[in-house]
Structures are given as C-alpha cells and as structure tokens.
Amino acid sequence: MSILSKIARITLREFRIHGKNHIYIFCTVIFPLFLIFFFTNFLGQGLPTNMPAGIVDMDNTSTTRRLIRMLDSYQSSEVVAHYPTVNEARQAMQRGDIYAFFYFPKGTTEELLASRQPKISFYYNNSFLLAGSLMYKDMRVVATRAAAGVGLAKMQAQGYTEDQIMAFLQPIVVDTHPTINPYLNYNFYLSTTIIPGCLMLFIFLITAYSIGTELKFGKSKEWMAMADNNIHIAMLGKLLPQFVVHLIIVLIYLVYTFEILQFPHACSFWQLIPYGILLVAVSQAFGVFVFGLMPSLRMSMSICALWAMLSFTISGFAFPLDAMDPQIQALSWLFPLRSFFMIYQMTLFNGYPTSYAWIYYVVLMIFLALPFFVLPNIKKAMLKFVYIP
C-alpha cells in the first residue's frame, strides 16, 4: 500500500472519530465561531460609551449646570444621577452604580469669576482601568474648559482680539495624527490578538487530546498498524483533517474581520492567508511537541492550556513587553503568540516589509520543527505505554 493510501485511510478514520465525538465539533467549530462573533461584537463600538457618572453640585448655578451638560455631551460619559452629598456619591460608586462623580463645592462660580482658583473635585474608580481613564479624561477636559471659558469672557470684555485670546489661552496647539488606527478603536487592536490567541488555545488542546485519546481508548496500536508503525505517516494522517477544519475557521475569521468588518490592514487580503496557514500549522506543531515531551493526556492538555493563557500576558498586546523584567522578555520567545503578534503588528497592520520581522519568522520555523524531536517518543508511547487515568 502506498504512503498516500495509508494517509488517506487514517484521514478517513479521523473524520469518523470527529463525527462521533462531540468534543471535536464544539472545540473546532462551534466555540471558535462563537468567540469570533462574540469579541468583534462585544467591542463593536471601538470604545465604551455612555458610562454612568454622578454629580454632587453644592453650588447649583448656571455655570455648574453648563459644565454638567458639557460632561453629559461627551461620548464616553453619561450623567445618570445627582447626589446631595459626597458620601452618597461615594457609596454609589462603591456599589458599581457609577464609575465616577464630579463635586462642585458651594461658591465655585463666585470664586471662578473672581479668579480665586476654586477647587472642584472628580473621583473615578480606577479599578476599572479603561473606564476610569476615559472618565478622568472627560472630567479633566470639562474642568479645563471651565477655566478657559471664564478667561475668554474676561479678555473679550477687555477688547482683546480672537488671535490674542487664543495665543494666551492655548499657546501651543497640539496637532495629533494617530496612524494606522486613526479611530482609536479598541476592537481593531484587541480582537486581532485575543481571537487568534483563543484559536491557538483550541488547536493546542485538540491536538494533544486527539493523540492522547488513542492511548485512553486503547486504539493506539490500531492507529500505528494502519501506518505500518511509521509515526510520520500516522501523525500526518491524524492531523490533516484537523488542519483543514482549523484552517477553514481561521479563514472565516480573516474574511469576517478584514473584509466584512473592514478592520484596517496595510496589505492585500491574500497576504493574510499565509498568516492563517502558519497560525494553524505552528499551533498543531506545538501541541504535538508538548504531548511528545509528556505523553499523558491530562498533563499535556494542562500544559497546553497554561501556555496559551500565559501567552496573552507575555505577547505584549496588553502591557508592553519592554516594560517587563528582562527574564520575562527572554521567556517571551517560548510563546508562539508573541511572534504572531509582532508579525501582525509590523507587516500586516503597519505595512512594514516582511524583512523587518524576519527573526519572528525564524522562531515560528523552529516551532514547526519541534515535533520531529519528539516523534520517536510518541511512537514508543503508542506501542508500549499503558494509559493511567
């Protein structure tokens, strides 16, 4: 029997196993598709909007009411309640009813008009880092504009021209140019890393699970016999149907995000396809390598899950890797998601030449080669080991 015939027989066997075992259907199709649509819709607005804020207005003048309306007009903030005391507003923030509140003490307007620097306070819950940062920005802008508004009125009354007033109130004009992601859309940044990371997690687990269940259900010798005890043919036949299904899901993700949702990418869509193929191949290679190091269903899946979870932190998309300890920076090379994140950011998102990311391609090629070092150990496990629950 030829090599292709053996691979085809094992591939058909795998398709039958996948059809009978609902774990494969859920972990290769249903859960990944759910995550793709969940994250892209959850972050669909790009930034959180209409986050609840409170007001403690002890002054209650037309000036403070104008500032409250200004805060309420911002996209990120929505004034949902007025509180009679700071203590009640603080309790509401602790309960999670609001993320922040503005406090205007009595006499604010009077001191503002008299240029006596009144103290207004804003309190925000920074345990929710994104919400707290956005609320802080809105309230700070309101406070700044309040002072600028009074200065503008006074200088107009004194006969200054508009150019003279603006030169005094805003001596330096900041011209901001956010590149690549000008909308400052968190969906464009987070979904393109979280979703591939989750897909890699499923591929890690399914790869280790499919090999480990051969031992668990006592089918390992049958599997190896179909390949004439050639571990390369046996592994290729087993992983081929999984590769096809995983690749289809990854292509759906790429089409949906970059073609339908129009996520920014400084390249053609066809340049994204090799990225998807490499994502699936490297993830499967890593799953095989982990099982080869520790031919145990439970231990290999545990290590794969742990490695995938740590990848989200060490990849650097949430916290800059350069700001971490040197030891952590060195360990980051052991996580495939880090290399994929850098390739995506450099070549696909920013449009830099592929040569800029050559070192990350080399790292991924090393990951692809890792299974060849452990295949003899997997063959030994399939032919001689006895499954221990």
N, C-alpha and C positions, 0 to 999 in steps of 0.2 A: 504494500500500500504506500502511495506517495506521501510526501510531507504535507502537501496541500489537502489531501484526502483526510489525513489524521486531524489536521487543524479544523477542517470543516465538520468532522464528526464531533469533536469536542465542543465546537461552537454551537452546534445544534443541541447538544446535551445541555449547555449552559442556558440557552434560550428556554428550554423546557423547565429547567430548575427555576429560572426567573419568573416564568409564568405561574408556577405552583406556589412560590414563596412570596407572600405579600410584602415582606420587608424590602425586597428589591424594588417593587413598584413604588412603594412610598418614598424610599430614600433616594431613588434615582430619578423619579419623575414628579410625584405629587408634591413632596416637601420642597424640592428646589424651585419648582414653578411658583409655589406659594410664596417663598421668600423673595423671588424676583419681583412679583407684583406687589407684595406687601411693602418692601422697603422703598420702592420707587413711588408708591402712592402715599406712604406714610410721610415721606419727605417731599411730597409733590409740590408744596408751596415754596420750597427752597429754604425759607427761614420761618421760624414760629411767628405767628401773627396774633394780634388781639389778646395778648397775655394780660390777665387781670391785675389791675393796680388799684390802690386805695388812696384816699385823700383825707388829711386832717387839716382843715382850713379854719384856724382860730381868728384870722383877720377878716375873711369874708367880704372882700372889696371887689370892685370891678377888675382891678389889676390881677388879683389872685385867681379870680374866675376865668380871666382870659388865659392865664398860664395853664389852668386845668384843662381848658378846651384845647389848648395847643398840644398838651401831652396826649389827650384823647385822640387827636387827629393823626398821630403817628401810627404807622402800620403795625409796629410791634406791640404797642400798648393800648389798653382799653380801660378807662376808669369805670369801675363797676360798683364802687361803694364809697360813701363818705362816713367818717367815724368821728365821734365827738372828742375822743382823747387818743393820745399816742398809745396808751396801754391797750385799748381795744383794737387798734390797728395792728399792734404787735401780736396780739393773740390771734387775730385773723390770719396773719402771715404764718404763724406757727402751725395753725390748723391746715394751711395749704389753700385757704380761700383766695389769697392774693400772693403775688410774687414780690411786690414792693409797695411802698406808700410814700407820699410826699407830705411833709409837715411845714405849714406856714404859720409861724407864731403870730400872736396879736401885735399889731404895729408894723408889720412887714412893709406895707405900701407906704406908710408915712416915712419910715426910715429910708426906703428906697428912693423916694422923691427928694429927700433931704440929703442924699448921698452919704448916709451914715453906715453903709455896708451892713444891711440886715442879714441875719443868719437864717437861711432856710435849710431844712434837712431832708434828705431822702434815704430811706432804708430799703435794702434789697436783699433777698435771700440768695446768697452766692453758693449755697449747697447745690442748687441747680445752676451749673456754671454758665451754660448758654443763655438761659432765661435771665439770670442775674446780670450778665454782661450787657445784654441788649437793653434791659430796663435801666441799668445805670447810664448807658449811653443816652437814652432818650431823656431821662431826667436831668442829666448834666447839660444837654443842649437847651432844654427849657430854661434852666437857671441862667445860662449864659445869655440867651436871647432876652431874658427879662432885663438884665443889666444893660444890654446893648440898646434895648428899646427906650429906656429912660435917657440914656446918653444921646440917642438920636433926637429925641424930642427937645432936649435942652439945647443942643447945638443948632437945631433948626430955628429955635426961638432966638438964638444969638446971631443968626444971619449967616452961618457957615454954608458953603456950597455942598452939594452932594458928594463931590470928589473929596473935598476936605474932610467931611464927616467919615466917609468910608476909609480914608487913609489913617484916621485916628482910631476908629473902632476895629478895623481889620488891617493892620499894617502889612501883614503877609498873607497873600492869597494862596491856598494850597490847591494845586491842580492835580487831582488823583486820576490815575489810569490803571485800573485793575485789568491785567492782561489775561487772556485765555478764558477766564471765568468772570466776565465783567458784571454779571448779575449778582455776584457774591452768593451763589446758590449752593447751599449745603448738599442738596440732592446730587448735583453734578460731582461733588467731591467725595462724599461718604458712600453713596450707593455703589460707585465704581470700585470700591475697595472692600466694603462689607460683603457684597454679594459674591464676588469671586472667592473671598475667604470662606464663606459658608459653603459654596460649591466644592471647594477643596476639602473641607471637613467631611462632607458626604462621600467624596471619592476616596479619601483616606480610609474611612470606616468600611465602606462597601468592599473595597479591595481586600483589606485584612479579613473581613467577615467571610467573603466568598472562599478564600483559601482555608481559613480556619474551620469552616463547616465541613470541609472534606474529611478532616480528622474527627470532628464531633459526631458526624453521622456515619462514620466508618466507610466512606466512599473513596478514600484517598488512593488505595491500591487499584481500584477500578479506573479511576481517573488517570493514574500513571500508566496502566496497562494499555489504555486507548492511545497513548503516545509512545508505546514501546519503551516506557521508562525514560523517555527523553524529557527532562524538565523544561527545556526551552520550548518544545512543541506544546507541552501540556499547559504552560503558563500563557503562551501566545493564544491558544485556543480558548482559554478561560477568560482572558482579559479583553479579547477582541469584541465580543458583544457588549460588554460594559463600556468599552471605549466609544463604540458607536452611539449608545444611548446617552452617555455623558456629553459627547460632542454635540449631539442634537440639542440638548438642554442649553449648553453654553452658546450655541449659535442663536437659539431663541432669545437668550439674554442679550446678546450683542445686537440683534436686529431690533428688539423691542426698545432698548435703551438708546442706541445711537441712530437708528433710522426712524422709529416711530416717535419716541420722546425727544429726539433731536438733542441728545447730550452732546456738548462740544467735543470735537476731536480734530486735531490738526493733521489728519491723514484721510485717505480714502477708506471706505468700509472694507475693501478687500485686504487691506493691511491689518485689519483686526482679526481676520480668520486665522493666520498663523499664531497669533497670540492665544486664541482659544484652543487650538490644537495642542500647543505647548503646555497650556494650563492643565489639560486633561492628562496628557502623557506624563508630565512630571508628577502630578498628584498620584497617579497609579504606580509609578516607579517608587515613590516614597512609601506608599502602603505596602508594596512587595518587600522593600528593604526592611521596614520595621518588623514585618512578620518573619522575615529571614533571620533577623537578629534574635528574635524571641518567638519561636514557633508555638505560640499559645494564643488561642482565640481571644481570651479575656485580656491578657496582658498587652497583646499587640493593638487591640482596639482602644484600650485605655491610653496607651502611649500616643496613638494617632489623635485621639480626642484632645489630650493635653497639649500636644504640639500645635494643633490647629488653634486652640484657644489662646495660647501664648503668642501665636503669630499676629493676632490683632493688635497686641500691645507693641511687640518688637518690630513690626513692619514700619512703624514711624508715621502712620497716617493720622493718628490721634494726638501724639506727642512727639516732637522732633527727636529723632534718634541721636542727633549730635548733642542734645542736651542731657542724654543719659550717661551713665558711668561707662568708662572705656571697656570694661569687661562685658557689659551688655551689648555695646556696639560690636565687639568681636563675635559674640554669640549670634548676632542677627544674621550672619552668613549661613547659619544652620537652618534657617526657616525659609522655605521657598516663597512664601507670600511676600517677603521683603524684596526679593529680586523682581517678582511680578509687579509690585507696587512701583518700584523705581523705573522699570521698563515702561510701564504705562504712563507715569508722570513725565518722563523725559522724551519718549519718542512718539507716543500716541496722543497725549494730552497737550504737550508743549510743542511738538513738531520738530524736535532736535534730530539730527542724523542718528541712525542706528549705531554708528561707531561710538557715540557718546556713552552708550550703555553696554559696551562690549563685555565688561567684566561681569555683569549680571547674566548675560547670555552664557558665559563660560561656567558660572556657578550652576545654572539650570542644566547645562550639559553634564556636569558632574553628577547632579541628582539623577539624571536619566541613566547614567552608567552604574549607579549604586546597586541595583538589583543583581547584576552579573556577579557580584562578590558574594552574594548570599544564596544564590540559586542552588548550589550543592547542599547547603544546609537545609533548604526547604525540601529537596528531593529525599534526603535522609529522613527528615521528619515524616514525610508522606509514606515512606516504605517501612519505617521501623518504629516510629513513636506510637504510643497508645494514648488516646485522649483521656485527660484527667480533668473532670469538672471543676 
